[in-house]
Amino acid sequence: DASGAYESTRIMNRAFLDRAGITVKLDFLDVATETEALTTRTGVAKATAEKLCTWAALTRSKTDDGEISHGVTFRRLLSLAELLQDGCGAARAFELAVKGNAPFDDQEPLRQMWAASGL
């Protein structure tokens, strides 16, 4: 549907989560490490990779604050960087790699953050 929500993607309930013996929280990489990984994987310029990773970190902080439901993942950054590296314009790369994959309610806030990023 337009919201991007569908069955089998709901938050797991406490009873299910309680079945695991341990729980490990994994955080995203810090901007410097993620920048290096993005540069290595895609060949994108370090300055561009740093801007992309800083922007992604912002989207994740907006998720933590409850302003959007999902921050940009490293997979989305890979797609975005590869499109930019292939000569795709920034606005179109964002549309293809991020916006089209984002939940409906997140699309406009993500677009605004992207526009403000200067990429």
N, C-alpha and C positions, 0 to 999 in steps of 0.2 A: 504494500500500500504506500501511499504518499509519505507516511511517517518513517518508512524504512524498518518498521518493527514487524516481525513475523514470529511464528511459533519456534520454539527451541532456542531462542536467544534472550530469554528473560533472565533476570538475576536469579541465581540459585538460592533456594531457601535455606534457612539455618539448619534444619534437620538433615538435609543432604550434605551440607558443608561439615557438619559434625561427624560424619562418617570417616573423614580422613584423619589419620593419626597425627599429622602435623600440617601446618599451613605456612607457606613461604610466600612473602610478598616480594615481588620483583619490581623494581623501579626502572624507569627509562634511563638510558645513559646520560651522563652530564653532557653539556653542549660541546665541550672540547673533544671528548671521546667520540661522540656521535658525528661531529664534523669530520674527524679523521676517518671514521668508518665509511661515511658517505663519499668522501673524496676518493678513498681507495676503491670502493665498489663501483663508482660511476665515472670517475675521471673528471668530475665537475671541479671547477676552480675552487680553491680553499675559501676564498672570500664569499663566493656564492653559497658554498656548503654551510659556512658559518651563519649566514643570514637565514638560510632555510632551517637550520637546526635551532637557531634562536627563536624563529617564528613558531616552530613546532613546540618548543618548550613553553611558549606563551599560550598556545592552544591547550596544552596539558594543564597549565595552571588555571586556565578558565574552566576546565573540567573539574578540577579540585575545588574551585569556588562555586560550582554549580551553575555557571553561566551557559555552558554547553554540555552536552551529554558525553561526547567523545573527543579526545584530543587526537591530533595527527600522529600516526604511528610511523615507525621507521620504514615499513613497507611502502607507505604512501610517499614518504620522502624519497625513497629509491625511485619510484615511478616518476615523481615530480622532477627530480634531478636528471633522470635519463631523458625525459622529454625536453628539458631545457638544453641538455647537452646535444641533443639531436637537432636543435635549432627551432624548436617550438616556442612561440611567444609565451611570455609569463602568464598572461590572462588565460590563454587557451590551455596551457599546461595545468594551471590550477583547476580549471573546469573539468578536465579529463582525469586528473590524478587524485583530486581531493573532493571537490564539490559533488561530483557524481557518485561518490562512495559514501558521502556523509549522510547522517539522518536528516530528514527534511528540516526539522527545527534548528539544526546546527548550520545549515547551508549559508544563510545570510550573515550570521555572526562571523563565520569563518571567512566569507568573502570580504567583510569589512576589515578583519584583521589582516588578510592578505593584501588588500589595497593600501592599508596603512604601513605595511612592512617595507614598501619601496622596492620590492622585487620586480 
